[in-house]
């Protein structure tokens, strides 16, 4: 019992610590990519602060709820003990009456004997011999000692009963007080945890809003690259700038693996898988999760600009994959296109466009192996949980595909993250040799160009240094972000855009060390499991600094000149 009371006292004392959440704000209103990125960071930081503040209270609440359950059991046990003790006390009090009467008699007798049992009386008695006198004295002493023992036992017994009653009464009072306090504290803590969780849900919602806005801004700039989302959108114009001389000395270029959007079937990956001997269903299962293949028949659909036609006739005019590719790759494309059309039109209820915004349709019959692929898979459709899936596909995923939610789209159960290779990956070199889409011209490319410098994406040392200074200034003072856009275009926020010298000046005025040039840039941490560059390390005249891959990409895309961009999460840096 004493150990239980000690534990409960410690728990109650610990709960005196207040539950504190910093009075920070998560604001979802933003007017630029930079501002959205900054506000996302703030909201995520607040969410983490709330989680840190909430965690010990969740732990305490779990402990209290466990203790309350044990406490209730103990109270029930004590209830039984109380009944037993009260019964014993009543019985003992009844016995005590007779014992007290006996005690009174023994006390009187002892008192009388103390006067009558004088040894001198025995000594001067003429009626008894000396032996009899000694025996009488011994007997009287024994009776006296017994009286003393009985008196002590009775007094001890009474004291024990009184102590038991007092302990029982105090135990009942203490337990009642502790239970009441524990119930109050548990209720208060439960309320705090509930409120904190609700606030985190609000923050998550705000972060989602900010993320959507940020994606919109980034998409606007990305559109300037005119990169097709699929092979039907036109020729892939990605070039390998490693072979291009920009005409200046030391230079850096930032090479991305693949091009947007990296969700669903990787068309060049399908080519590589078909060349490796996989059939069209194996190929599709590699890119879509939990699917089954069902024959959904030949429904009539509405095609914008062409009117109504049967689904199978419509598929003959799809131009999304070269006719020269292996037949199993083309079959995979035919099933994906059929599934996409059925899902997009809701089984023919709506119309479908003819551009890569949907899928490219040019009318008529493309013929050749494409016609064969359509006819040999007639009606074959991908289904998940009884529903035809929206079977997205893209030209080149750079060795990795992603779930729809990873790229800011609505979550779809059939999309998944996939390492699209024929073996484990531990380096960029492994990707070049094992990725199924390695033959795409956009598998590894530096995106963007300038009219000068051989129309390449190569950057000078001081240009890279400027981007790094921008990142460090933004980290020092978030209030400067509206001034940190690329200098060769109008500022989208209407603010003054600071050139590289002004950025260095502002950074130094805030205690930072600015770079005039960089000597080395490396992707210093890469997750080859999911395909993401996690960290970039810079070396130069201001020493060595490392930045998260996400921060580096965001500021690079804001500050890099012309339309030069990093268009994905997995990238590497080349130097010449």
C-alpha positions in Angstrom: 0.0 0.0 0.0 2.8 2.5 0.9 4.5 1.8 -2.4 1.3 2.4 -4.4 0.8 5.7 -2.5 4.4 6.7 -3.3 4.0 6.0 -7.0 0.7 7.9 -7.2 2.2 10.9 -5.4 5.1 11.0 -7.9 2.7 10.8 -10.8 0.5 13.6 -9.4 3.6 15.8 -8.8 4.8 15.3 -12.3 1.5 16.5 -13.7 2.1 19.9 -12.2 4.3 20.6 -15.2 2.3 22.9 -17.5 1.4 21.9 -21.1 2.9 24.7 -23.2 2.5 25.3 -26.9 4.3 28.3 -28.4 2.0 31.0 -29.6 3.2 30.7 -33.2 1.0 31.1 -36.2 0.5 28.9 -39.3 -0.6 31.0 -42.1 -1.6 29.4 -45.4 -1.8 32.7 -47.4 1.3 33.1 -49.7 2.0 34.9 -52.9 5.2 33.2 -54.1 7.0 29.9 -54.2 9.5 31.2 -51.7 6.9 32.5 -49.3 4.9 29.2 -49.5 8.1 27.2 -48.8 8.9 29.4 -45.8 5.4 29.1 -44.4 5.4 25.3 -44.9 8.6 25.2 -42.9 7.0 27.3 -40.1 3.9 25.2 -40.0 5.9 22.0 -39.9 8.0 23.4 -37.1 4.9 24.3 -35.1 3.5 20.8 -35.7 6.7 19.3 -34.3 6.7 21.7 -31.3 3.1 20.6 -30.5 4.2 17.0 -30.9 7.1 17.5 -28.5 4.9 19.3 -26.0 2.2 16.7 -26.3 4.4 13.6 -26.1 5.1 13.6 -22.3 1.5 14.2 -21.5 0.4 11.3 -23.7 2.9 9.2 -21.8 1.6 10.5 -18.5 -2.0 9.9 -19.5 -1.2 6.3 -20.5 0.5 5.9 -17.1 -2.4 7.5 -15.2 -5.0 5.4 -17.0 -3.0 2.3 -16.1 -2.7 3.5 -12.5 -6.4 4.4 -12.3 -7.3 0.9 -13.4 -4.9 -0.6 -10.8 -6.2 2.0 -8.3 -9.8 0.8 -8.8 -8.7 -2.8 -8.3 -6.9 -1.7 -5.1 -10.0 0.2 -3.9 -12.1 -3.0 -4.4 -9.6 -5.0 -2.5 -9.6 -2.4 0.3 -13.4 -2.6 0.4 -13.2 -6.3 1.2 -10.4 -5.7 3.8 -12.5 -2.9 5.4 -15.4 -5.4 5.9 -13.0 -8.0 7.3 -11.4 -5.5 9.6 -14.7 -4.0 10.8 -16.0 -7.4 11.6 -12.8 -8.2 13.5 -13.0 -4.9 15.4 -16.6 -5.6 16.4 -15.7 -9.1 17.6 -12.6 -7.8 19.4 -14.5 -5.0 21.0 -17.0 -7.6 22.4 -14.1 -9.7 23.7 -12.5 -6.6 25.0 -15.4 -6.0 27.5 -14.8 -9.3 29.2 -11.1 -8.9 29.1 -11.3 -5.4 30.6 -13.6 -6.9 33.4 -11.0 -9.6 33.9 -8.3 -7.0 34.0 -10.1 -5.0 36.6 -10.4 -8.1 38.8 -6.7 -8.9 38.4 -5.7 -5.4 39.1 -7.8 -5.4 42.4 -6.4 -8.8 43.3 -2.9 -7.6 42.6 -3.5 -4.6 44.7 -4.8 -6.7 47.6 -1.9 -9.1 47.4 0.6 -6.3 47.4 -0.6 -5.6 51.0 -1.5 -9.1 52.2 1.3 -11.1 50.7 4.0 -9.6 52.8 6.9 -12.1 53.2 7.4 -11.1 56.9 3.9 -12.4 57.7 4.9 -15.8 56.4 8.2 -15.6 58.3 6.7 -14.8 61.7 3.8 -17.3 61.2 4.0 -20.1 63.7 1.5 -22.3 61.9 3.8 -23.1 58.9 7.3 -24.4 58.6 10.0 -22.6 56.7 9.6 -24.8 53.5 5.9 -24.1 53.3 6.6 -20.4 53.7 9.1 -20.4 50.8 6.7 -22.3 48.6 4.0 -19.8 49.3 6.2 -16.9 48.5 7.2 -18.5 45.2 3.6 -19.1 44.3 2.6 -15.6 45.1 5.4 -14.3 43.0 4.3 -16.4 40.0 0.8 -15.2 40.4 2.0 -11.6 40.5 4.1 -12.1 37.4 1.2 -13.7 35.5 -1.0 -10.8 36.5 1.6 -8.4 35.1 1.8 -10.4 31.8 -1.9 -10.5 31.3 -2.2 -6.8 32.0 0.5 -6.1 29.4 -1.1 -8.4 26.8 -4.5 -6.8 27.3 -3.1 -3.3 27.0 -1.1 -4.3 23.9 -4.2 -5.9 22.3 -6.3 -2.7 22.9 -3.5 -0.6 21.5 -3.4 -2.8 18.4 -7.1 -2.5 17.8 -7.0 1.3 18.1 -4.0 1.4 15.7 -5.8 -0.8 13.1 -8.9 1.4 13.3 -6.9 4.6 12.9 -4.9 3.1 10.0 -8.0 1.9 8.2 -9.7 5.3 8.6 -6.6 7.2 7.3 -6.2 4.7 4.4 -9.8 5.3 3.3 -9.3 9.1 3.5 -6.0 9.0 1.6 -7.3 6.7 -1.1 -10.4 8.9 -1.7 -8.2 12.0 -1.9 -5.7 10.5 -4.3 -8.4 9.0 -6.5 -10.2 12.3 -6.8 -6.9 14.1 -7.7 -5.9 11.5 -10.2 -9.3 11.6 -11.9 -9.1 15.4 -12.1 -5.5 15.3 -13.5 -6.3 12.6 -16.0 -9.3 14.5 -17.2 -7.3 17.7 -17.7 -4.4 15.9 -19.4 -6.9 14.0 -21.7 -8.4 17.4 -22.6 -4.9 18.9 -23.4 -3.9 15.9 -25.5 -7.2 16.0 -27.4 -6.9 19.8 -28.1 -3.2 19.4 -29.2 -4.2 16.6 -31.6 -7.0 18.8 -33.0 -4.5 21.7 -33.5 -2.1 19.4 -35.3 -4.9 18.4 -37.6 -5.5 22.0 -38.4 -1.8 22.5 -39.0 -1.7 19.5 -41.3 -4.6 21.0 -43.3 -2.7 24.4 -43.6 0.4 22.6 -44.7 -1.6 20.8 -47.4 -2.9 24.1 -48.6 0.5 25.7 -48.7 2.0 22.6 -50.5 -0.7 22.9 -53.2 0.1 26.6 -53.7 3.8 25.9 -53.8 3.3 23.2 -56.4 1.3 25.6 -58.5 4.1 28.2 -58.5 6.7 25.6 -59.3 4.6 24.1 -62.0 4.3 27.5 -63.7 8.1 27.8 -64.0 8.5 24.1 -64.9 6.0 24.6 -67.8 8.6 26.9 -69.3 10.8 23.9 -70.0 8.2 22.4 -72.4 8.9 18.9 -71.2 6.3 16.4 -72.4 4.7 14.4 -69.7 4.5 11.3 -72.0 6.0 10.1 -75.3 2.8 11.2 -77.0 3.6 14.8 -76.2 6.4 15.0 -78.7 10.1 14.3 -79.1 12.2 14.3 -75.9 14.6 17.2 -76.3 16.7 16.5 -73.2 20.4 16.8 -74.0 23.5 15.5 -72.2 25.4 18.7 -71.3 28.3 16.7 -70.2 29.4 16.7 -73.8 28.9 20.5 -74.2 31.6 23.1 -73.7 30.0 26.3 -72.3 33.1 28.3 -73.2 34.2 29.3 -69.7 36.4 27.8 -67.1 35.3 25.8 -64.1 31.6 25.1 -64.3 28.8 23.1 -62.6 25.6 21.5 -64.0 22.8 19.9 -62.0 21.6 16.7 -63.6 18.1 15.3 -62.8 17.2 11.7 -63.1 14.0 11.5 -65.2 11.4 14.2 -65.9 7.9 14.8 -64.5 5.6 13.4 -63.4 7.0 9.9 -62.4 3.6 8.4 -61.5 2.3 5.1 -62.9 3.8 3.3 -65.8 7.3 4.4 -66.9 7.1 4.2 -70.7 10.9 3.8 -71.2 10.8 1.5 -68.2 8.3 -0.6 -70.1 10.7 -0.8 -73.0 13.5 -2.0 -70.8 11.3 -4.5 -69.1 10.0 -5.9 -72.4 13.6 -6.2 -73.7 14.3 -8.1 -70.5 11.6 -10.6 -71.4 8.7 -9.5 -69.2 5.1 -9.7 -70.6 2.7 -6.8 -70.6 0.9 -7.9 -67.4 4.2 -8.3 -65.5 5.2 -4.8 -66.7 1.9 -3.3 -65.5 2.1 -5.0 -62.1 5.5 -3.5 -61.6 4.0 0.0 -61.8 0.5 -0.4 -60.3 -0.3 -1.8 -56.9 -2.9 -4.4 -56.1 -4.4 -4.6 -59.6 -6.4 -7.3 -61.4 -7.1 -7.6 -65.1 -10.7 -7.8 -66.2 -12.5 -7.6 -69.5 -14.8 -4.5 -69.4 -16.2 -4.8 -72.9 -16.3 -2.3 -75.8 -18.3 0.8 -74.6 -18.9 4.0 -76.5 -17.0 7.1 -75.4 -17.0 10.7 -76.5 -13.8 12.1 -77.9 -13.4 15.9 -78.1 -13.5 17.0 -81.7 -14.4 13.5 -83.0 -17.7 12.7 -81.3 -18.8 9.2 -80.1 -16.9 6.1 -81.0 -16.3 2.6 -79.6 -13.5 2.4 -77.1 -11.5 -0.1 -79.2 -11.7 2.1 -82.3 -10.5 5.0 -80.2 -7.5 3.1 -79.0 -6.3 2.4 -82.5 -5.7 6.2 -82.9 -3.7 6.6 -79.7 -0.1 7.8 -80.4 1.7 7.3 -77.1 4.4 4.8 -77.9 6.7 4.1 -80.9 5.5 1.3 -83.1 9.0 0.0 -83.3 9.1 -1.0 -79.6 8.6 -4.6 -78.4 5.0 -5.9 -78.6 4.8 -6.5 -74.9 5.6 -2.9 -74.2 3.0 -1.8 -76.6 0.4 -4.2 -75.1 1.2 -2.7 -71.6 0.6 0.8 -73.2 -2.7 -0.4 -74.8 -4.1 -1.7 -71.5 -3.0 1.4 -69.7 -4.6 3.7 -72.3 -7.8 1.6 -72.2 -8.0 1.8 -68.4 -7.2 5.5 -68.4 -9.9 6.3 -70.9 -12.6 4.2 -69.1 -11.7 5.8 -65.7 -11.4 9.3 -67.1 -14.8 9.2 -68.9 -16.4 7.3 -66.1 -17.2 4.4 -68.4 -18.3 6.7 -71.3 -20.3 9.2 -69.3 -17.8 12.0 -70.0 -15.7 13.1 -72.9 -11.9 12.8 -73.2 -9.4 15.3 -74.7 -6.9 14.5 -77.4 -3.8 16.1 -76.0 -1.2 14.9 -73.4 -3.4 16.6 -70.8 -5.4 13.3 -71.2 -3.7 11.1 -73.7 -2.6 11.8 -77.3 -5.2 10.8 -79.9 -4.7 11.6 -83.6 -7.6 9.7 -85.2 -7.7 6.9 -87.6 -5.7 3.7 -87.2 -2.1 3.9 -86.3 -1.7 0.3 -87.6 1.3 -1.9 -87.4 2.2 -3.6 -84.0 0.1 -0.9 -82.2 -3.0 -2.3 -83.9 -1.9 -5.8 -83.0 -1.3 -4.7 -79.4 -4.8 -3.2 -79.1 -6.6 -6.2 -80.7 -4.7 -8.8 -78.7 -5.6 -7.1 -75.5 -9.2 -6.2 -76.5 -11.3 -5.3 -73.4 -8.4 -6.0 -71.0 -8.5 -3.4 -68.2 -6.8 -2.8 -64.9 -9.1 -2.9 -61.9 -8.4 -2.2 -58.2 -11.1 -2.9 -55.6 -13.7 -3.4 -58.3 -13.0 0.0 -59.9 -11.1 0.7 -63.2 -8.0 2.6 -62.3 -6.8 5.9 -63.7 -3.7 4.4 -65.2 -1.3 7.3 -65.4 2.0 6.9 -67.3 5.0 9.1 -68.1 7.9 8.9 -70.5 10.9 8.7 -68.1 11.0 8.2 -64.3 14.8 8.1 -63.8 14.9 4.7 -62.1 12.1 5.5 -59.6 8.3 6.0 -59.7 6.3 7.6 -57.0 2.8 7.5 -55.4 0.4 10.1 -56.6 0.4 11.8 -53.2 4.2 12.2 -53.4 3.9 14.7 -56.3 1.0 16.7 -54.8 -1.9 14.8 -56.4 -4.8 13.1 -54.6 -3.8 9.8 -53.0 -4.6 6.8 -55.2 -4.2 3.3 -53.8 -3.0 1.8 -57.1 0.0 4.1 -57.4 3.2 3.2 -55.6 6.9 4.0 -55.0 9.0 1.7 -57.1 12.7 1.3 -57.6 12.5 0.7 -61.3 15.8 -1.3 -61.7 16.9 -4.9 -62.2 18.9 -5.0 -59.0 19.9 -3.2 -55.9 21.2 0.4 -56.2 24.0 1.8 -54.1 25.4 4.5 -56.4 24.7 6.7 -59.4 26.8 4.2 -61.4 24.4 1.4 -60.4 21.5 3.5 -61.8 23.2 4.0 -65.1 23.6 0.2 -65.5 20.5 -1.2 -63.9 17.6 1.3 -64.4 15.0 -0.1 -66.9 14.6 3.4 -68.4 18.3 4.1 -68.8 18.0 4.4 -72.6 15.8 7.5 -72.4 17.5 10.7 -73.5 15.8 12.3 -70.4 17.1 9.6 -68.0 20.0 11.9 -66.9 19.9 15.5 -68.0 20.6 19.1 -66.9 17.3 20.9 -67.6 17.2 24.4 -69.1 19.5 26.5 -71.2 20.7 30.0 -72.1 21.2 31.4 -75.5 24.9 32.0 -74.6 27.3 29.4 -73.3 26.4 26.9 -76.1 22.8 26.8 -75.1 23.7 24.7 -72.1 22.7 24.5 -68.4 26.3 25.0 -67.1 26.7 27.6 -64.4 29.8 29.5 -63.4 31.4 29.3 -60.0 30.1 32.7 -59.0 26.6 31.9 -60.1 26.6 28.8 -57.9 28.1 30.8 -55.1 25.3 33.3 -55.5 22.6 30.6 -55.1 24.3 29.3 -52.0 24.5 32.9 -50.6 20.8 33.2 -51.2 20.0 30.1 -49.3 22.1 31.2 -46.3 20.6 34.7 -46.3 17.1 33.3 -46.3 18.0 31.1 -43.4 19.5 34.1 -41.5 16.5 36.4 -42.2 13.3 35.1 -43.7 12.2 38.7 -44.2 14.6 39.0 -47.2 13.0 36.3 -49.3 11.0 38.6 -51.6 14.3 40.0 -52.9 15.9 36.6 -53.7 14.4 35.7 -57.1 16.4 35.2 -60.3 17.9 38.5 -61.5 17.2 38.1 -65.2 13.4 38.2 -64.9 10.9 40.6 -63.2 10.3 40.0 -59.5 7.0 38.1 -59.2 6.2 39.9 -55.9 7.0 43.4 -57.3 9.9 43.8 -54.9 13.4 44.8 -55.7 15.5 41.8 -56.7 18.9 41.9 -55.1 21.9 41.1 -57.3 24.7 38.9 -56.1 26.8 41.7 -54.6 23.8 43.0 -52.6 23.0 39.5 -51.4 26.6 39.1 -50.1 26.4 42.5 -48.4 23.1 41.6 -46.7 24.4 38.2 -45.6 27.6 39.7 -44.1 25.6 42.4 -42.3 23.7 39.6 -40.5 26.9 37.8 -39.4 27.2 35.4 -42.3 30.2 34.5 -44.4 29.5 34.8 -48.1 31.0 32.8 -50.9 32.7 34.6 -53.9 33.3 31.3 -55.6 32.8 27.6 -55.0 35.3 24.8 -55.7 33.2 21.8 -55.2 29.5 20.8 -55.0 28.4 17.3 -54.2 25.3 15.3 -53.5 26.6 14.2 -50.1 23.7 12.2 -49.0 21.4 10.2 -51.4 18.7 7.7 -50.5 18.9 5.2 -53.3 16.1 3.2 -51.8 13.4 5.7 -52.8 15.4 7.9 -55.2 16.0 11.2 -53.4 19.0 13.5 -52.9 18.8 14.4 -49.2 21.8 16.7 -48.8 24.1 18.9 -50.9 27.5 20.0 -49.6 29.3 23.1 -50.9 33.0 23.9 -50.6 34.6 27.2 -51.4 36.3 30.3 -50.1 33.8 30.5 -47.2 34.4 27.0 -46.1 32.1 24.0 -46.2 28.3 24.1 -45.8 25.6 21.5 -46.2 21.9 22.0 -47.1 18.9 19.8 -47.3 18.2 18.6 -50.8 14.7 20.1 -50.7 16.0 23.6 -49.6 18.7 23.5 -52.3 16.2 22.6 -55.0 13.7 25.3 -54.0 16.2 28.1 -53.9 18.1 26.8 -57.0 14.9 26.9 -59.0 14.1 30.4 -57.7 17.5 31.9 -58.3 19.1 30.0 -61.3 19.1 32.1 -64.5 16.9 31.6 -67.5 14.8 28.5 -67.2 17.6 26.3 -65.7 16.0 24.0 -63.1 16.3 20.9 -61.0 13.1 19.0 -62.0 13.0 16.2 -59.5 14.1 14.9 -56.1 17.0 12.8 -57.3 19.8 14.8 -58.8 23.6 14.8 -59.1 26.1 17.6 -59.7 28.7 17.5 -62.6 31.8 19.6 -62.7 34.1 20.5 -65.7 
